[in-house]
Amino acid sequence: MKKLKLIPRFKNENAEAEFWATHDSTDYFDIDKAVINPSFPNLKLSTRTITIRVSESLLNALKRIANKKDVPYQSLVKIFLDEKVREEDVYSRSING
């Protein structure tokens, strides 16, 4: 069994990216001890702010529904978008697939 090297501390993500681009990870990790399905419960996905234009009536309806569900209307919009995208994705895969 080969002796694994210690991973250095990095100043920032760019320094880390440069390091891994020029070094073999098998010198630093034992692949036989790899976790197959890791869990990252506290990982926050990157988000991006967007602007969309909707009619006043649609916005009012979203706010009414959000109020009934006791969630901010922006969160409700994200939930609805996520559900619809997943639904369309499954449908597309079943047709194309």
Sequence and secondary structure as in RCSB ss.txt:
>XXXX:A:sequence
MKKLKLIPRFKNENAEAEFWATHDSTDYFDIDKAVINPSFPNLKLSTRTITIRVSESLLNALKRIANKKDVPYQS
LVKIFLDEKVREEDVYSRSING
>XXXX:A:secstr
          SSHHHHHHHHHHS GGGT  GGG  SS   TT             HHHHHHHHHHHHHHTS HHH
HHHHHHHHHHHHHHHHHHHHH 
